[in-house]
Amino acid sequence: MGHSLLEALNVRVVGSGERILVLAHGFGTDQSAWQRILPFFVRDHRVVLYDLVCAGSVNPDYFDFRRYTTLDAYVDDLLHILDALRIERCTYVGHSVSATIGILASIRRPELFTKLILIGASPRFLNDKNYHGGFEQGEIEKVFSAMEANYEAWVNGFAPLAVGADVPDAVREFSRTLFNMRPDITLFVSRTVFNSDLRGVLGLVRVPCSIIQTARDVSVPASVADYLKNHLGGRSTVHMLDIEGHLPHLSAPNLLARELRRALPR
C-alpha cells in the first residue's frame, strides 16, 4: 500500500489505561460494529480499532486480489499494526473471521497476546468427516451464486438471518456495512473464508482463549465452540450466550460487553 497501513485501515486508539484491548471486526462489518461495546472499556483500557482491508470503509483500491488470497495476509496486517503502535502485550477480541486471524497471529507471535477472546469463531465452515462446520459445499456454492446474481437481494436476505434476533436496528446496521463493500471484494473474501481450514493448527495455540458463542447462530453451530475448546493448545473456556445470531455486538451489546469484561485477564 502506498499510504501508511495505519492510515489505510483507519487505525484508532481510544481510551486510557495501562492495558491494551484490540477489537477486530468480522466479515461484512467495520470497526463501527463495536460502537456500543466501546463505552464499557475506554475508562480502563487503551482500545485499538481498525478496519479489515476488505471493509467498505477502506478504499477498495487497497484490496490486492493477489495478496489477500489467504488469511495470512490479514495476519500480516494485524501484526504490522501492533508493531507500528509499539504494543508489546494485548488482549485481542476477534469476531468471526477476525477470531481466526487472531488465532493465526498468536501462533506466529504468542508473546504479543495475553489472551484471545473469540466471538463466533469457526476453524472451518464446511462439514467434513467427523466434523460439523454447518455447511455443505453445494450450499456454499449457492450462496456465492446468489451474491453474484443479485448482491442487493442477497444482502437483504442474509442480514436478517445473520443477526437472527428480532432487532431491526442491528439488521439495518449490518446491511449498511455489507452494502458499503464492493460486491466483487465481498465474494472474493467469502471464498477465502469458506475455503479456510485451521483445524490442523489449533494445537499450536498456546495463548489462553475465551470462546464466546451464541446458542443459535446460522453461521456457526454451537458444537463448534466445544470443538475449539477441545483442540486449542492453550487453556480455553466456552461462554454460551442464550441468544440468537452471529453478531451479538450489534444485537445484544450490553450482554456481550458484560461477558467480555468477565473474560478479560485478571
Phi, psi and chi 1 to 4 in degrees:
 res  aa     phi    psi   chi1   chi2   chi3   chi4
   1 MET       -  134.0  -70.6  179.8 -173.2      -
   2 GLY   -65.5  -42.4      -      -      -      -
   3 HIS   -77.3  163.9  -72.4   64.2      -      -
   4 SER   -58.1  138.2  154.0      -      -      -
   5 LEU   -60.3  -37.0 -173.7   70.2      -      -
   6 LEU   -62.7  -38.7  -87.6   64.8      -      -
   7 GLU   -71.6  -44.1 -179.1 -176.2  -11.1      -
   8 ALA   -61.8  -39.0      -      -      -      -
   9 LEU   -97.5   15.4  -58.9 -173.5      -      -
  10 ASN    55.5   44.3  -54.8  -47.2      -      -
  11 VAL   -67.9  133.1  174.7      -      -      -
  12 ARG  -131.7  147.2  -67.8 -168.8  -61.4  141.5
  13 VAL  -125.0  119.8 -177.7      -      -      -
  14 VAL  -127.7  160.2  -63.0      -      -      -
  15 GLY    89.6 -178.9      -      -      -      -
  16 SER  -143.9  155.1   57.1      -      -      -
  17 GLY   139.2  168.3      -      -      -      -
  18 GLU   -76.2  -37.3  -62.4  -86.2  -37.2      -
  19 ARG   -86.9  147.1  -67.6 -176.5  -67.2  177.5
  20 ILE  -106.2  131.6  -53.1  -68.6      -      -
  21 LEU  -123.4  123.4 -177.5   67.7      -      -
  22 VAL  -102.3  127.4  177.9      -      -      -
  23 LEU  -111.4  114.4  -60.9  179.6      -      -
  24 ALA  -116.9  120.5      -      -      -      -
  25 HIS   -79.0  165.9   70.7   84.7      -      -
  26 GLY  -100.2 -172.8      -      -      -      -
  27 PHE   -60.8  135.8  167.9   78.3      -      -
  28 GLY    85.9   -3.7      -      -      -      -
  29 THR  -121.0 -171.3   61.1      -      -      -
  30 ASP  -143.9 -171.9   57.1   36.7      -      -
  31 GLN   -62.7  -17.8   64.1 -178.9  -95.4      -
  32 SER   -64.0  -16.3   67.6      -      -      -
  33 ALA   -61.1  -20.8      -      -      -      -
  34 TRP   -93.1    4.1  -59.1  109.1      -      -
  35 GLN   -60.9  -30.7   61.4 -172.4  -16.4      -
  36 ARG   -87.0   -9.3  -65.9  176.6 -176.4   85.8
  37 ILE   -91.9  -35.0  -60.4  -66.9      -      -
  38 LEU   -51.3  -46.2  -95.3 -178.8      -      -
  39 PRO   -57.4  -22.0  -24.9   35.0      -      -
  40 PHE   -77.5  -11.3  -67.3   86.7      -      -
  41 PHE  -127.5  -17.4  -61.7   98.2      -      -
  42 VAL   -71.2  -18.0  -70.4      -      -      -
  43 ARG   -71.8  -29.4  -68.8 -172.0  -57.5  -84.1
  44 ASP  -131.0   12.5   53.6    0.4      -      -
  45 HIS  -138.8  148.4  -73.9   79.6      -      -
  46 ARG   -86.9  118.9  -77.4  171.0   58.6 -146.4
  47 VAL  -105.6  124.8 -177.8      -      -      -
  48 VAL   -99.4  126.9  177.5      -      -      -
  49 LEU  -124.0  145.2  -59.4  129.8      -      -
  50 TYR  -155.6  166.2   74.8  102.7      -      -
  51 ASP  -105.2  135.9  -66.9  -32.5      -      -
  52 LEU   -60.5  150.3  -63.7  177.3      -      -
  53 VAL   -62.4  -21.5   68.7      -      -      -
  54 CYS   -84.0   -8.2   56.7      -      -      -
  55 ALA   -66.4  150.8      -      -      -      -
  56 GLY   -67.7  -16.1      -      -      -      -
  57 SER   -82.9   -4.1   48.4      -      -      -
  58 VAL  -104.8  140.8  172.7      -      -      -
  59 ASN   -54.9  120.1 -175.9  -24.9      -      -
  60 PRO   -62.8  -17.7   19.2  -30.1      -      -
  61 ASP   -64.6  -20.5  -68.3  -18.8      -      -
  62 TYR   -78.8  -12.7  -66.1  145.1      -      -
  63 PHE   -82.3  111.2 -169.9   85.3      -      -
  64 ASP   -96.5  108.8 -175.0  -21.5      -      -
  65 PHE   -64.6  -22.3  -73.5   88.0      -      -
  66 ARG   -80.7  -33.4  -67.4  164.3  -59.8  179.0
  67 ARG   -81.5  -41.6  179.0  167.4  178.9 -114.1
  68 TYR   -92.8   43.8  -68.5   98.0      -      -
  69 THR   -82.7  -18.2   52.4      -      -      -
  70 THR  -133.7  170.7   71.2      -      -      -
  71 LEU   -73.0  -13.5  -64.1 -179.2      -      -
  72 ASP   -60.4  -34.7  -70.9  -38.0      -      -
  73 ALA   -66.8  -34.7      -      -      -      -
  74 TYR   -68.7  -34.3  -62.2   88.3      -      -
  75 VAL   -63.9  -43.7  175.1      -      -      -
  76 ASP   -55.1  -44.9  -67.5  -19.7      -      -
  77 ASP   -61.3  -46.9  -71.8  -11.1      -      -
  78 LEU   -59.4  -48.8  169.0   61.3      -      -
  79 LEU   -65.7  -35.5  -65.0  176.7      -      -
  80 HIS   -62.0  -43.0 -179.5   97.5      -      -
  81 ILE   -62.2  -48.1  -71.0  166.8      -      -
  82 LEU   -62.5  -41.0  -63.3 -179.7      -      -
  83 ASP   -68.1  -41.7  -72.4  -18.9      -      -
  84 ALA   -63.3  -33.4      -      -      -      -
  85 LEU   -85.5    0.7  -65.0  175.3      -      -
  86 ARG    57.8   40.5  -65.6 -177.7  169.3   84.2
  87 ILE   -86.7  125.3  -69.8  170.7      -      -
  88 GLU   -99.2  -28.3  -63.6  179.4   -8.4      -
  89 ARG  -148.4  140.9  -65.3  -79.6  -80.5  172.5
  90 CYS  -153.3  159.9   69.2      -      -      -
  91 THR   -96.4  130.6  -61.4      -      -      -
  92 TYR  -113.0  123.9  175.8   90.1      -      -
  93 VAL  -109.8  116.8  178.9      -      -      -
  94 GLY  -123.4  132.2      -      -      -      -
  95 HIS  -102.2  132.3  171.9 -113.4      -      -
  96 SER    56.3 -119.2 -166.0      -      -      -
  97 VAL   -62.1  -29.3   68.5      -      -      -
  98 SER   -72.7  -21.5  -81.6      -      -      -
  99 ALA   -63.9  -43.2      -      -      -      -
 100 THR   -63.4  -42.4  -49.2      -      -      -
 101 ILE   -60.6  -40.9  -67.7  165.1      -      -
 102 GLY   -64.5  -40.3      -      -      -      -
 103 ILE   -58.4  -48.0  -73.6  171.0      -      -
 104 LEU   -66.1  -38.7  -68.1  171.5      -      -
 105 ALA   -64.8  -37.7      -      -      -      -
 106 SER   -70.4  -28.0   80.0      -      -      -
 107 ILE   -69.4  -40.6  -66.3  170.3      -      -
 108 ARG   -74.3  -40.2 -153.3 -174.0  -64.3 -179.9
 109 ARG  -135.9   68.3  -61.2  -86.2  -60.7  -79.8
 110 PRO   -60.2  -27.6   19.7  -31.2      -      -
 111 GLU   -66.4  -17.7   75.0  -77.3   -3.4      -
 112 LEU   -77.8  -20.0  -78.8  175.4      -      -
 113 PHE  -117.4  119.3  -58.1   95.0      -      -
 114 THR   -73.5  -39.8  -52.6      -      -      -
 115 LYS  -159.9  149.5 -170.3  172.5 -168.3  179.9
 116 LEU  -107.5  131.8  -57.2 -179.9      -      -
 117 ILE  -115.0  114.1  -57.8  176.7      -      -
 118 LEU  -109.5  116.7  -48.1  172.1      -      -
 119 ILE  -108.4  122.1  -54.8  169.2      -      -
 120 GLY    58.8   41.2      -      -      -      -
 121 ALA   -86.4  147.7      -      -      -      -
 122 SER  -145.8  128.0  176.4      -      -      -
 123 PRO   -75.8  -19.9   30.2  -35.1      -      -
 124 ARG  -162.0  128.6  176.8 -179.7  165.4   94.9
 125 PHE   -86.9  -21.3  -73.0   94.1      -      -
 126 LEU   -87.4  142.8  -69.3  172.7      -      -
 127 ASN   -66.4  152.1  -62.9  -29.4      -      -
 128 ASP  -149.8  172.2 -159.7   -1.9      -      -
 129 LYS   -57.9  126.0 -175.0  178.9 -179.5 -178.0
 130 ASN    62.3   21.5  -59.3  -39.2      -      -
 131 TYR  -144.9  129.2  175.2   78.3      -      -
 132 HIS  -109.7   98.3 -178.6   57.4      -      -
 133 GLY   -88.4  -18.4      -      -      -      -
 134 GLY   114.8  -17.8      -      -      -      -
 135 PHE  -136.5  143.5  -63.4   89.8      -      -
 136 GLU   -92.5  155.6  -64.4  -68.1  -18.0      -
 137 GLN   -57.1  -41.4 -175.2   68.3   50.9      -
 138 GLY   -62.4  -37.0      -      -      -      -
 139 GLU   -63.9  -42.3  -66.5  175.7  -60.2      -
 140 ILE   -64.5  -41.4  -65.5  -59.7      -      -
 141 GLU   -62.6  -35.5  -68.1  -57.9  -31.4      -
 142 LYS   -65.1  -37.5  -73.0  179.7 -178.4  176.0
 143 VAL   -63.0  -46.5  170.8      -      -      -
 144 PHE   -61.2  -41.5  -63.9  155.3      -      -
 145 SER   -63.0  -40.1  -64.0      -      -      -
 146 ALA   -65.5  -39.5      -      -      -      -
 147 MET   -62.5  -41.9  -67.5  169.4   73.8      -
 148 GLU   -69.8  -37.9  -76.8 -174.7  -70.2      -
 149 ALA   -72.3  -43.1      -      -      -      -
 150 ASN  -158.1   92.3 -171.6  -32.0      -      -
 151 TYR   -61.8  -41.7 -173.8   72.4      -      -
 152 GLU   -61.4  -45.1 -179.3  178.1   -1.9      -
 153 ALA   -64.6  -38.2      -      -      -      -
 154 TRP   -63.2  -46.1  173.5   77.6      -      -
 155 VAL   -60.2  -45.3  169.4      -      -      -
 156 ASN   -63.6  -27.1  -71.9  -27.0      -      -
 157 GLY   -87.5  -37.0      -      -      -      -
 158 PHE   -77.2  -39.8  175.0   64.9      -      -
 159 ALA   -57.7  -48.2      -      -      -      -
 160 PRO   -63.9  -36.1  -19.1   30.8      -      -
 161 LEU   -64.5  -42.7  -78.9  175.8      -      -
 162 ALA   -67.8  -43.2      -      -      -      -
 163 VAL   -66.1  -38.6  171.0      -      -      -
 164 GLY    76.2  -64.5      -      -      -      -
 165 ALA   -69.4  159.6      -      -      -      -
 166 ASP   -82.2   75.5 -176.0   17.4      -      -
 167 VAL  -129.4   87.5 -174.1      -      -      -
 168 PRO   -55.0  -36.8  -25.8   34.8      -      -
 169 ASP   -61.6  -38.9  -74.7  -11.5      -      -
 170 ALA   -68.6  -38.6      -      -      -      -
 171 VAL   -64.1  -43.0  174.4      -      -      -
 172 ARG   -62.7  -42.5  -83.5 -167.6  -68.3  -87.7
 173 GLU   -66.3  -43.9  179.4   61.6   17.1      -
 174 PHE   -66.5  -39.5 -172.1   40.7      -      -
 175 SER   -61.3  -41.7  -61.0      -      -      -
 176 ARG   -58.7  -47.5  179.3 -173.7   69.8   79.7
 177 THR   -73.3  -30.3   51.4      -      -      -
 178 LEU   -65.8  -43.0  -80.2  168.5      -      -
 179 PHE   -67.3  -25.0  -80.5  128.6      -      -
 180 ASN   -70.4  -21.9  -79.6  -13.6      -      -
 181 MET   -78.6  144.8  -66.2  177.9   71.7      -
 182 ARG   -73.8  129.8 -145.9  171.4   69.5 -172.1
 183 PRO   -55.4  -37.7  -29.1   35.9      -      -
 184 ASP   -68.2  -31.9   59.2  -30.9      -      -
 185 ILE   -71.4  -41.3  -66.5  176.1      -      -
 186 THR   -57.4  -46.3  -52.9      -      -      -
 187 LEU   -65.2  -43.3  178.1   60.5      -      -
 188 PHE   -61.8  -46.2 -172.7   86.5      -      -
 189 VAL   -67.0  -38.7  174.8      -      -      -
 190 SER   -58.3  -44.0  -62.3      -      -      -
 191 ARG   -63.1  -41.6  -70.2 -171.1 -178.6  -81.9
 192 THR   -60.9  -46.1  -59.7      -      -      -
 193 VAL   -65.9  -47.5  170.5      -      -      -
 194 PHE   -72.7  -19.4  -83.5  104.8      -      -
 195 ASN   -91.6   -2.7  -73.2  -37.7      -      -
 196 SER   -78.2  149.5  -62.8      -      -      -
 197 ASP  -147.7  104.1 -173.2   -8.9      -      -
 198 LEU   -98.9    4.6  -92.6   69.8      -      -
 199 ARG   -57.2  -34.5  -69.2  174.6  -61.8  168.8
 200 GLY   -73.6  -14.1      -      -      -      -
 201 VAL  -111.9   -2.3  -59.6      -      -      -
 202 LEU   -57.4  -35.8  -65.6  177.5      -      -
 203 GLY   -66.6  -14.8      -      -      -      -
 204 LEU   -81.8  -11.0  -59.6  177.0      -      -
 205 VAL   -73.9  127.1  175.7      -      -      -
 206 ARG  -113.2  -11.4  -67.8  -68.6  177.2 -100.9
 207 VAL   -77.1  137.9  175.8      -      -      -
 208 PRO   -58.6  143.0  -20.7   31.2      -      -
 209 CYS  -129.9  140.3  -62.9      -      -      -
 210 SER  -111.9  125.0  -74.2      -      -      -
 211 ILE  -104.6  116.8  -57.8  151.6      -      -
 212 ILE  -109.0  123.1  -61.7  178.3      -      -
 213 GLN  -137.5  137.3  172.3   69.0   37.4      -
 214 THR   -81.4  155.7   65.2      -      -      -
 215 ALA   -67.5  -28.9      -      -      -      -
 216 ARG  -136.7  105.8  -64.0  168.5  -61.5  -77.8
 217 ASP  -132.1  119.5 -179.5  -18.2      -      -
 218 VAL   -64.0  -22.6   70.1      -      -      -
 219 SER   -95.2  -29.4  -62.3      -      -      -
 220 VAL  -136.1  110.2 -176.9      -      -      -
 221 PRO   -60.7  148.5  -18.4   29.8      -      -
 222 ALA   -58.5  -29.7      -      -      -      -
 223 SER   -64.2  -21.9   59.8      -      -      -
 224 VAL   -65.5  -33.6  170.7      -      -      -
 225 ALA   -61.3  -42.7      -      -      -      -
 226 ASP   -66.7  -36.4  -70.1  -35.6      -      -
 227 TYR   -60.2  -45.4 -178.0   91.9      -      -
 228 LEU   -60.6  -47.2  -76.1  169.1      -      -
 229 LYS   -57.8  -40.8 -177.7 -179.6 -172.6  -59.5
 230 ASN   -76.5  -17.4  -67.5  -26.1      -      -
 231 HIS  -116.7  -16.7  -70.0   81.8      -      -
 232 LEU   -66.0  140.7  -75.8  164.1      -      -
 233 GLY   -75.4  -26.5      -      -      -      -
 234 GLY   -88.1  175.8      -      -      -      -
 235 ARG   -67.9  129.8 -177.5  166.5   41.4   86.0
 236 SER  -140.2  152.5   60.3      -      -      -
 237 THR  -132.0  154.0   55.3      -      -      -
 238 VAL  -113.0  133.3  172.4      -      -      -
 239 HIS  -122.6  108.3  -50.5  -99.8      -      -
 240 MET   -91.5  129.0  -65.4  -63.0  -63.8      -
 241 LEU   -98.4  126.2  -56.0 -179.3      -      -
 242 ASP   -81.5   59.9 -170.6   21.8      -      -
 243 ILE  -139.0  176.6   56.4  172.7      -      -
 244 GLU  -111.5  146.5 -174.3  175.2   -4.9      -
 245 GLY   116.1  160.5      -      -      -      -
 246 HIS   -94.5   -6.7 -171.7   59.8      -      -
 247 LEU  -127.8   67.0  -58.8  115.1      -      -
 248 PRO   -64.4  -23.4   22.4  -33.3      -      -
 249 HIS   -70.5  -19.1   44.3  -27.1      -      -
 250 LEU   -95.2  -39.8  -65.2 -176.7      -      -
 251 SER   -91.7  -26.0   60.5      -      -      -
 252 ALA  -146.2   60.7      -      -      -      -
 253 PRO   -62.4  -38.3   19.9  -30.9      -      -
 254 ASN   -64.6  -43.6  -68.0   -6.0      -      -
 255 LEU   -62.9  -45.6  174.4   63.6      -      -
 256 LEU   -65.3  -41.1  177.7   63.1      -      -
 257 ALA   -60.5  -40.9      -      -      -      -
 258 ARG   -62.9  -40.9  -72.4 -164.4  -60.9  -88.9
 259 GLU   -66.8  -38.6 -157.9   62.0   51.2      -
 260 LEU   -63.9  -41.8  -71.2  173.8      -      -
 261 ARG   -61.5  -40.5  -67.6 -108.5   14.0  145.9
 262 ARG   -66.9  -29.6  -80.1 -163.4  -74.3  -92.6
 263 ALA   -83.0  -14.0      -      -      -      -
 264 LEU   -61.8  147.4  -72.3  174.6      -      -
 265 PRO   -60.8  141.7  -16.7   26.5      -      -
 266 ARG   -81.4      -  -61.7  -69.5  175.0 -119.1
